Amino acid sequence: MSARALMILGTASHVGKSILTAALGRILADEGYRVAPFKAQNMSLNSAATPNGREIGRAQALQAEACRIPSRAEMNPILMKPSSDCSSQVVVMGRVWGEVSAADYHQRRVEELFPIVLEAYDALAREYDVILIEGAGSPAEINLKAHDIVNMRMAQAANAACLLVGDIDRGGVFASLLGTVELLDSGERALLRGFLVNKFRGDARLLEPGIRMISGRIGLPCAGVVHYLPNLGLDEEDSVALADRPTARAAWNGAGDGPRRPLRVGVLAFPYLANFTDFDTLAAEPSVSLAYIERPEDLRQADLLILPGSKQTLNDLEWLRRGGFEPAVRNFEGGAGVMGICGGMQMLGESIEDPDGSENGGVPRRDSGMAMLPIATILRAEKVTRTARGCVPSEKLFGQPLTSSCFHGYEIHLGETVYADGAAPFAEIERGPDGAISTEGRVFGTYVHGLFTDDCFRHSLLAAARAACGLAPAQETVFVTAERERRIDRLANHVRSAVDMELIRRCVGATA
């Protein structure tokens, strides 16, 4: 291992580790360092495809982008994708490794996989000057600490200088900082170089007495107080972020009407919703009001309904039916129509078959779909993970012309689509047909995630949807591709101004 390592630890989940790691990656890259992100083990249903078709956590893909380098499997050698409260699919070096229970994984499998983690880290450390390591949750979960390979054991293996982040927006930041440090052993505490207070709001002078007191108690300097940054607009990894998602009652209740009102896009709030960042770019458009649908009656207000991706397609289809959504979906009256992405598209087909129990712990399972698209799905054990480019051959959606019919994105799915006689694909991609579209064009689906990040295609789709609903053309649009770089730079500048950069440089073995 030749690179210097800086590790971002947190007092809990969702304190801002991922975003701060991305910010530091951009700062150090701009200072001339060859810098790469690393997270030994990730638990998230929000994943990304690397350029060579491997699956990693979306946070590491964003961090690589911030470091101005391509993402790769070594940056997140273990990805856990929950299948239930007690089991997860395990992705190792970007490929599905198996399905394990939580107890089996923590008590046995982590020891089997840790050498792979170290090999991945070594590969990065040989190529880069600095590795930014992100921890997971808290390093002081004493019930899991014996087999925790993502926090202090990884820090010790990399001899990483560590910064501990606390989220003041949640409350109790000083107690969480103190408690975390107290629960570490002396060798672990020796790796800590400072602490950060994140998401602060208000007058920083009022915080100073607490900063001085906690610094004295834990024997660490404050590396900075980072103020809350609104409208960040960058990928969230943690499903905790979904707790703040807009519901139809909040987003649409009392909303105005008329031809210039926002297009109301409803996304079904599946329990195992995957790749929820698919919708961030839609929500960023001023001409769109996006909400997550939790009740069948809320569908009456939507113009466009989207069935999103799912980690457990058959379970989420069962949830949809049990909740009374199926009649509302089948008889959806919104002016645009119904779109399915990945698992959501599979639900719109004639049937879903899982002959090997790929989603069901090895137990074969089959269920009928909603028969809104003329396709059947067979779930295979081998996952498809690849980037994708395609075009809509009809150059129409919702019965309206598309000004731009081509898009790019990525595929992450288990399904194989079987077309009924006469079925039309939604798009043609490099490897052949993708998805399906109904005869009248109001119901369609695709395996491609991330197609809304393509600015031209997104604007074209929304224009067609608004026209189908009798709404006036959008007066304002967002260009996400250019805006994304601006947002990363905005984040980096915000963090740079808030942290002690001399301390950071000492951590990575250099001074200004």
C-alpha positions as CSV (number, residue, x, y, z in Angstrom):
1,M,0.0,0.0,0.0
2,S,1.7,3.2,-1.2
3,A,-1.1,5.8,-1.0
4,R,-1.9,7.9,2.0
5,A,-5.4,7.2,3.4
6,L,-7.9,9.6,4.9
7,M,-11.0,8.0,6.4
8,I,-14.3,9.7,7.0
9,L,-16.1,8.1,9.9
10,G,-19.5,9.0,11.2
11,T,-21.3,8.9,14.5
12,A,-24.3,7.4,12.7
13,S,-25.8,6.7,9.3
14,H,-26.8,9.7,7.2
15,V,-24.6,12.2,8.9
16,G,-23.0,13.3,5.6
17,K,-20.0,10.9,5.2
18,S,-20.7,10.2,1.5
19,I,-21.2,13.8,0.5
20,L,-18.2,15.1,2.5
21,T,-16.0,12.4,1.0
22,A,-17.1,13.6,-2.5
23,A,-16.3,17.2,-1.5
24,L,-12.8,16.3,-0.3
25,G,-12.2,14.3,-3.4
26,R,-12.9,17.3,-5.6
27,I,-10.9,19.6,-3.4
28,L,-7.8,17.3,-3.4
29,A,-8.2,16.5,-7.1
30,D,-8.2,20.2,-7.9
31,E,-5.0,20.6,-5.8
32,G,-3.3,18.1,-8.0
33,Y,-3.5,14.9,-6.1
34,R,-4.4,11.6,-7.8
35,V,-7.2,10.7,-5.5
36,A,-9.7,7.8,-5.4
37,P,-12.7,6.9,-3.2
38,F,-13.0,3.6,-1.3
39,K,-15.7,2.0,0.8
40,A,-15.1,-1.6,1.9
41,Q,-18.7,-2.6,2.4
42,N,-21.8,-0.7,1.4
43,M,-25.5,-1.5,2.2
44,S,-27.8,0.2,-0.3
45,L,-30.5,-0.5,-2.9
46,N,-29.1,2.5,-4.8
47,S,-26.4,1.3,-7.1
48,A,-24.6,2.3,-10.2
49,A,-22.9,0.5,-13.2
50,T,-19.2,1.1,-13.8
51,P,-18.0,1.7,-17.4
52,N,-17.0,-2.0,-17.6
53,G,-20.3,-3.3,-16.4
54,R,-19.7,-3.9,-12.6
55,E,-22.2,-2.9,-9.9
56,I,-21.1,-0.6,-7.0
57,G,-22.8,1.8,-4.6
58,R,-24.0,5.0,-6.1
59,A,-22.1,7.1,-3.5
60,Q,-18.8,5.7,-4.7
61,A,-19.8,6.4,-8.3
62,L,-20.5,10.0,-7.4
63,Q,-17.2,10.2,-5.4
64,A,-15.2,9.0,-8.4
65,E,-16.9,11.6,-10.5
66,A,-15.9,14.2,-8.0
67,C,-12.3,12.9,-8.1
68,R,-12.5,13.2,-11.9
69,I,-11.8,9.5,-12.5
70,P,-13.9,6.6,-13.9
71,S,-15.7,4.4,-11.3
72,R,-14.5,0.8,-10.8
73,A,-15.4,-2.2,-8.7
74,E,-12.4,-1.8,-6.4
75,M,-13.9,1.4,-5.0
76,N,-16.7,-0.7,-3.4
77,P,-15.7,-4.3,-3.3
78,I,-18.7,-5.5,-1.2
79,L,-22.2,-4.2,-1.9
80,M,-25.1,-5.5,0.3
81,K,-28.6,-5.2,-1.2
82,P,-31.3,-5.9,1.3
83,S,-33.8,-8.6,0.3
84,S,-35.7,-8.5,3.6
85,D,-35.1,-7.3,7.2
86,C,-32.8,-10.3,7.8
87,S,-31.1,-11.1,4.5
88,S,-29.3,-9.5,1.6
89,Q,-27.9,-10.1,-1.8
90,V,-24.1,-9.8,-1.7
91,V,-22.3,-8.2,-4.6
92,V,-18.5,-8.8,-4.6
93,M,-16.3,-6.9,-6.9
94,G,-19.3,-5.9,-8.9
95,R,-20.8,-9.4,-9.4
96,V,-23.5,-11.2,-7.5
97,W,-21.8,-13.5,-4.9
98,G,-24.8,-14.9,-3.1
99,E,-27.7,-14.4,-0.8
100,V,-27.0,-14.5,3.0
101,S,-28.7,-14.0,6.2
102,A,-27.6,-11.1,8.4
103,A,-26.3,-13.5,11.1
104,D,-24.4,-15.7,8.7
105,Y,-22.8,-12.7,7.0
106,H,-21.7,-10.9,10.2
107,Q,-20.6,-14.0,12.0
108,R,-18.8,-15.9,9.2
109,R,-18.8,-14.4,5.7
110,V,-17.1,-11.1,6.5
111,E,-13.9,-13.0,7.5
112,E,-14.0,-14.9,4.2
113,L,-14.4,-11.7,2.2
114,F,-12.0,-9.3,4.0
115,P,-9.0,-10.5,2.0
116,I,-10.8,-9.5,-1.2
117,V,-11.4,-6.1,0.3
118,L,-7.7,-5.7,1.1
119,E,-6.8,-6.7,-2.5
120,A,-9.2,-4.1,-3.9
121,Y,-7.7,-1.4,-1.6
122,D,-4.2,-2.4,-2.6
123,A,-5.0,-2.1,-6.3
124,L,-6.2,1.5,-5.8
125,A,-3.3,2.3,-3.4
126,R,-0.8,1.4,-6.0
127,E,-2.3,3.8,-8.5
128,Y,-3.2,6.8,-6.5
129,D,-1.6,9.3,-4.1
130,V,-4.6,9.5,-1.7
131,I,-7.4,7.1,-1.0
132,L,-10.5,8.7,0.7
133,I,-12.1,5.9,2.7
134,E,-15.7,6.2,3.8
135,G,-16.9,4.4,6.8
136,A,-20.4,3.0,7.3
137,G,-22.9,3.8,10.0
138,S,-21.0,4.2,13.3
139,P,-17.6,2.6,14.1
140,A,-18.8,2.1,17.7
141,E,-21.6,-0.4,17.2
142,I,-20.4,-2.7,19.9
143,N,-22.7,-5.6,19.0
144,L,-21.2,-5.7,15.5
145,K,-17.7,-4.5,16.1
146,A,-16.0,-7.9,16.3
147,H,-16.7,-8.5,12.6
148,D,-16.9,-4.9,11.3
149,I,-14.6,-4.7,8.3
150,V,-15.7,-1.3,7.0
151,N,-14.7,1.0,9.9
152,M,-11.8,0.7,12.3
153,R,-10.4,-2.6,11.0
154,M,-10.2,-1.1,7.5
155,A,-8.7,2.1,9.0
156,Q,-6.0,0.1,10.8
157,A,-5.3,-2.0,7.7
158,A,-4.8,1.2,5.6
159,N,-3.1,3.1,8.5
160,A,-5.6,5.8,7.8
161,A,-5.8,9.2,9.4
162,C,-9.5,9.4,10.5
163,L,-12.0,12.3,10.8
164,L,-15.1,11.8,12.8
165,V,-18.3,13.5,11.5
166,G,-21.3,14.3,13.6
167,D,-24.7,15.7,12.4
168,I,-25.9,18.6,14.5
169,D,-29.1,18.8,12.5
170,R,-30.3,15.6,14.2
171,G,-29.5,16.9,17.7
172,G,-27.2,15.5,20.3
173,V,-24.1,16.0,18.3
174,F,-21.7,16.4,21.3
175,A,-23.0,13.4,23.1
176,S,-22.7,11.3,19.9
177,L,-19.1,12.5,19.3
178,L,-18.1,11.8,22.9
179,G,-19.9,8.4,23.0
180,T,-18.3,7.2,19.8
181,V,-14.8,8.1,20.9
182,E,-15.3,6.5,24.3
183,L,-16.4,3.2,22.7
184,L,-13.3,3.0,20.6
185,D,-10.3,1.2,22.0
186,S,-7.0,3.1,22.5
187,G,-5.4,1.8,19.3
188,E,-8.5,3.0,17.3
189,R,-8.6,6.4,19.0
190,A,-4.9,6.9,18.1
191,L,-6.0,7.0,14.4
192,L,-8.4,9.9,15.0
193,R,-7.1,13.3,13.8
194,G,-10.1,15.5,14.4
195,F,-13.8,15.9,14.3
196,L,-16.3,17.7,12.0
197,V,-19.7,19.1,12.9
198,N,-21.9,18.8,9.8
199,K,-25.3,20.4,8.7
200,F,-25.1,23.4,11.2
201,R,-27.7,26.1,10.9
202,G,-27.5,29.5,12.6
203,D,-24.8,31.6,14.3
204,A,-21.6,29.7,14.6
205,R,-20.5,31.8,17.5
206,L,-23.2,30.2,19.7
207,L,-21.5,26.8,18.9
208,E,-18.1,27.8,20.1
209,P,-18.4,27.0,23.8
210,G,-19.6,23.5,22.9
211,I,-16.8,23.0,20.4
212,R,-14.1,24.0,23.0
213,M,-15.6,21.7,25.6
214,I,-16.0,18.6,23.4
215,S,-12.5,19.1,21.9
216,G,-11.1,19.1,25.4
217,R,-13.1,16.0,26.5
218,I,-12.2,13.9,23.5
219,G,-8.7,15.3,23.0
220,L,-9.2,16.1,19.3
221,P,-9.2,19.4,17.3
222,C,-12.3,20.6,15.5
223,A,-11.5,20.2,11.8
224,G,-14.5,22.4,10.8
225,V,-18.1,23.3,11.2
226,V,-19.9,22.7,7.9
227,H,-23.1,24.7,7.5
228,Y,-26.2,23.0,6.0
229,L,-26.2,23.4,2.3
230,P,-29.7,23.5,0.8
231,N,-30.7,22.3,-2.6
232,L,-27.5,20.2,-3.0
233,G,-29.0,18.1,-5.8
234,L,-26.5,15.3,-5.7
235,D,-27.1,11.6,-5.4
236,E,-28.2,10.2,-2.0
237,E,-27.0,6.8,-1.2
238,D,-28.8,6.1,2.1
239,S,-32.4,5.1,2.1
240,V,-32.8,7.2,5.2
241,A,-33.1,10.1,2.6
242,L,-36.3,8.6,1.4
243,A,-38.0,9.5,4.7
244,D,-38.0,13.0,3.4
245,R,-39.5,12.2,0.0
246,P,-42.5,14.2,-1.1
247,T,-45.9,12.5,-0.8
248,A,-48.9,13.3,-3.0
249,R,-50.7,14.9,0.0
250,A,-47.8,17.2,0.6
251,A,-46.9,18.0,-3.0
252,W,-50.3,18.2,-4.7
253,N,-52.7,19.2,-2.1
254,G,-54.0,22.7,-2.9
255,A,-51.8,22.9,-6.0
256,G,-53.0,25.2,-8.7
257,D,-54.5,24.2,-12.0
258,G,-54.4,25.6,-15.5
259,P,-52.3,25.0,-18.6
260,R,-49.1,26.2,-17.0
261,R,-49.2,24.1,-13.8
262,P,-46.5,21.6,-13.2
263,L,-46.8,18.1,-14.7
264,R,-47.7,15.8,-11.7
265,V,-45.4,12.7,-11.8
266,G,-46.3,10.0,-9.4
267,V,-43.8,7.3,-8.4
268,L,-45.1,4.2,-6.6
269,A,-43.4,4.0,-3.2
270,F,-42.4,0.3,-3.3
271,P,-41.0,-1.1,0.0
272,Y,-38.0,-2.4,-2.0
273,L,-37.7,0.6,-4.3
274,A,-34.2,0.5,-6.0
275,N,-32.2,3.2,-7.7
276,F,-34.4,6.0,-6.4
277,T,-32.0,8.6,-7.8
278,D,-33.6,7.8,-11.2
279,F,-36.1,10.5,-10.3
280,D,-33.8,13.3,-8.9
281,T,-33.5,14.9,-12.3
282,L,-37.3,14.8,-12.9
283,A,-37.9,16.4,-9.5
284,A,-35.3,19.2,-10.3
285,E,-37.4,20.4,-13.3
286,P,-39.5,23.5,-12.5
287,S,-42.2,22.2,-14.8
288,V,-42.6,18.9,-12.7
289,S,-44.2,18.2,-9.4
290,L,-43.0,14.7,-8.4
291,A,-44.5,12.8,-5.5
292,Y,-44.2,9.3,-4.1
293,I,-47.6,7.5,-4.1
294,E,-48.5,5.8,-0.9
295,R,-52.3,5.5,-1.4
296,P,-54.3,4.2,-4.5
297,E,-56.6,7.3,-4.4
298,D,-53.6,9.6,-4.9
299,L,-53.3,8.3,-8.5
300,R,-56.3,10.3,-9.5
301,Q,-54.2,13.5,-9.3
302,A,-51.2,12.2,-11.3
303,D,-50.6,13.0,-14.9
304,L,-47.8,10.4,-15.4
305,L,-47.4,7.3,-13.2
306,I,-44.0,5.6,-12.9
307,L,-43.5,2.1,-11.5
308,P,-39.8,2.2,-10.4
309,G,-37.2,-0.4,-10.1
310,S,-37.4,-3.0,-7.3
311,K,-34.9,-5.2,-5.6
312,Q,-37.7,-7.7,-4.8
313,T,-40.0,-7.5,-7.8
314,L,-42.4,-10.2,-6.8
315,N,-42.7,-9.0,-3.2
316,D,-43.3,-5.4,-4.4
317,L,-45.9,-6.7,-6.9
318,E,-47.6,-8.5,-3.9
319,W,-47.5,-5.2,-1.9
320,L,-49.1,-3.4,-4.8
321,R,-51.9,-5.8,-5.0
322,R,-52.4,-6.1,-1.2
323,G,-52.6,-2.3,-1.0
324,G,-55.3,-2.1,-3.6
325,F,-53.2,-0.4,-6.3
326,E,-53.7,-2.8,-9.2
327,P,-57.2,-1.5,-10.3
328,A,-56.0,2.1,-10.0
329,V,-52.9,1.3,-12.1
330,R,-54.7,-0.7,-14.7
331,N,-57.4,2.0,-15.1
332,F,-55.0,5.0,-14.7
333,E,-56.7,8.1,-16.3
334,G,-53.8,10.5,-16.2
335,G,-53.4,12.4,-19.4
336,A,-49.9,11.0,-20.1
337,G,-49.8,7.4,-19.1
338,V,-47.9,4.7,-17.2
339,M,-44.2,4.0,-17.4
340,G,-42.3,1.1,-15.8
341,I,-38.5,1.0,-15.1
342,C,-36.8,-2.3,-14.7
343,G,-38.8,-4.3,-12.1
344,G,-41.7,-1.8,-12.6
345,M,-41.8,-2.7,-16.2
346,Q,-41.8,-6.4,-15.4
347,M,-44.9,-5.9,-13.2
348,L,-46.7,-4.4,-16.2
349,G,-46.2,-7.6,-18.3
350,E,-48.1,-10.8,-18.5
351,S,-46.1,-12.8,-15.9
352,I,-43.0,-13.0,-13.8
353,E,-41.3,-16.3,-13.2
354,D,-38.4,-17.0,-10.9
355,P,-37.5,-20.6,-11.6
356,D,-34.3,-20.6,-9.6
357,G,-35.7,-18.6,-6.6
358,S,-33.2,-15.8,-7.4
359,E,-35.3,-13.4,-5.4
360,N,-36.8,-15.9,-3.0
361,G,-34.0,-17.7,-1.2
362,G,-33.8,-20.5,-3.8
363,V,-37.5,-21.2,-3.7
364,P,-39.1,-21.1,-7.2
365,R,-41.9,-18.7,-7.6
366,R,-44.3,-17.4,-10.3
367,D,-47.0,-14.7,-10.4
368,S,-49.1,-13.1,-13.0
369,G,-48.4,-9.5,-14.0
370,M,-50.9,-6.7,-14.7
371,A,-51.0,-7.6,-18.4
372,M,-50.6,-4.0,-19.5
373,L,-47.6,-4.9,-21.8
374,P,-47.3,-8.0,-24.0
375,I,-44.2,-9.4,-22.4
376,A,-43.3,-12.1,-19.9
377,T,-40.3,-12.0,-17.6
378,I,-38.0,-14.9,-16.5
379,L,-35.7,-14.0,-13.6
380,R,-32.2,-15.5,-14.1
381,A,-29.5,-16.0,-11.4
382,E,-27.0,-14.0,-13.4
383,K,-27.4,-10.3,-13.1
384,V,-27.1,-8.0,-16.2
385,T,-25.0,-4.9,-15.4
386,R,-23.9,-2.7,-18.2
387,T,-24.1,0.8,-19.6
388,A,-26.7,1.4,-22.3
389,R,-27.4,3.8,-25.2
390,G,-30.6,3.6,-27.2
391,C,-33.3,5.3,-29.2
392,V,-37.1,5.1,-29.3
393,P,-37.8,3.9,-32.9
394,S,-41.3,5.3,-33.2
395,E,-40.0,8.8,-32.1
396,K,-43.3,9.1,-30.2
397,L,-44.4,8.8,-26.6
398,F,-47.9,9.3,-25.1
399,G,-49.1,9.7,-28.7
400,Q,-46.9,12.8,-29.1
401,P,-43.8,13.3,-31.2
402,L,-40.4,13.4,-29.4
403,T,-38.0,16.1,-30.5
404,S,-35.1,13.9,-29.2
405,S,-35.6,10.2,-29.1
406,C,-32.1,8.9,-28.0
407,F,-30.9,8.4,-24.5
408,H,-28.2,6.9,-22.4
409,G,-28.2,5.2,-19.0
410,Y,-27.3,1.8,-17.5
411,E,-28.9,-1.6,-16.8
412,I,-28.9,-3.5,-13.5
413,H,-31.4,-6.4,-13.5
414,L,-32.0,-10.1,-13.3
415,G,-34.8,-10.4,-15.8
416,E,-34.9,-11.8,-19.3
417,T,-37.8,-10.4,-21.4
418,V,-39.8,-12.7,-23.7
419,Y,-41.9,-10.8,-26.2
420,A,-45.4,-11.9,-27.3
421,D,-46.2,-12.1,-31.0
422,G,-46.4,-8.6,-32.4
423,A,-45.0,-6.9,-29.3
424,A,-43.1,-3.7,-29.9
425,P,-40.0,-2.7,-28.0
426,F,-39.8,0.6,-26.2
427,A,-36.3,1.3,-27.6
428,E,-33.5,-0.2,-29.6
429,I,-30.2,-0.3,-27.7
430,E,-26.7,-1.5,-28.8
431,R,-27.5,-5.1,-28.0
432,G,-31.0,-5.3,-29.4
433,P,-34.6,-4.5,-28.3
434,D,-35.2,-3.0,-24.9
435,G,-38.5,-2.9,-22.9
436,A,-41.9,-2.7,-24.5
437,I,-44.6,-0.2,-25.5
438,S,-48.4,-0.6,-25.8
439,T,-50.1,-0.2,-29.1
440,E,-51.5,3.3,-28.2
441,G,-48.2,4.4,-26.7
442,R,-49.6,5.3,-23.2
443,V,-48.0,2.3,-21.4
444,F,-44.3,1.5,-21.8
445,G,-41.3,0.2,-19.9
446,T,-37.6,0.0,-20.1
447,Y,-34.7,-1.8,-18.3
448,V,-32.6,1.4,-18.6
449,H,-32.0,3.3,-15.3
450,G,-30.7,6.8,-15.5
451,L,-32.3,7.7,-18.8
452,F,-33.8,10.9,-17.2
453,T,-30.3,12.2,-16.7
454,D,-30.0,12.7,-20.4
455,D,-31.0,16.4,-20.7
456,C,-32.3,16.3,-24.3
457,F,-34.3,13.1,-23.8
458,R,-35.8,14.2,-20.5
459,H,-36.9,17.6,-21.9
460,S,-38.4,15.8,-25.0
461,L,-40.3,13.2,-22.8
462,L,-41.7,15.9,-20.5
463,A,-42.7,18.1,-23.5
464,A,-44.6,15.1,-25.0
465,A,-46.2,14.3,-21.6
466,R,-47.3,17.9,-21.1
467,A,-48.8,18.0,-24.6
468,A,-50.7,14.8,-24.0
469,C,-52.2,16.4,-20.8
470,G,-53.1,19.6,-22.6
471,L,-50.5,21.6,-20.7
472,A,-48.6,24.5,-22.1
473,P,-44.9,23.9,-23.0
474,A,-42.5,24.3,-20.0
475,Q,-41.3,27.9,-19.5
476,E,-38.1,26.8,-17.8
477,T,-35.8,23.7,-18.0
478,V,-32.8,22.4,-16.2
479,F,-29.6,21.1,-17.9
480,V,-28.4,18.5,-15.4
481,T,-25.2,17.5,-17.1
482,A,-23.7,20.9,-16.8
483,E,-25.5,21.7,-13.6
484,R,-24.0,18.5,-11.9
485,E,-20.5,19.7,-12.3
486,R,-21.5,23.1,-10.9
487,R,-23.1,21.4,-8.0
488,I,-20.0,19.3,-7.2
489,D,-17.9,22.4,-7.4
490,R,-20.4,24.4,-5.2
491,L,-20.2,21.6,-2.6
492,A,-16.4,21.5,-2.7
493,N,-16.1,25.3,-2.3
494,H,-18.6,25.2,0.6
495,V,-16.6,22.5,2.4
496,R,-13.2,24.0,1.5
497,S,-14.3,27.3,3.2
498,A,-15.5,25.5,6.3
499,V,-12.8,22.9,7.1
500,D,-9.2,23.2,8.3
501,M,-7.4,22.4,5.0
502,E,-4.0,22.5,6.7
503,L,-5.2,19.7,9.0
504,I,-6.5,17.8,5.9
505,R,-3.2,18.2,4.1
506,R,-1.3,16.9,7.1
507,C,-3.6,13.9,7.1
508,V,-2.6,13.1,3.5
509,G,1.1,13.8,4.1
510,A,1.5,17.2,2.5
511,T,1.3,20.9,3.3
512,A,0.3,23.8,1.1
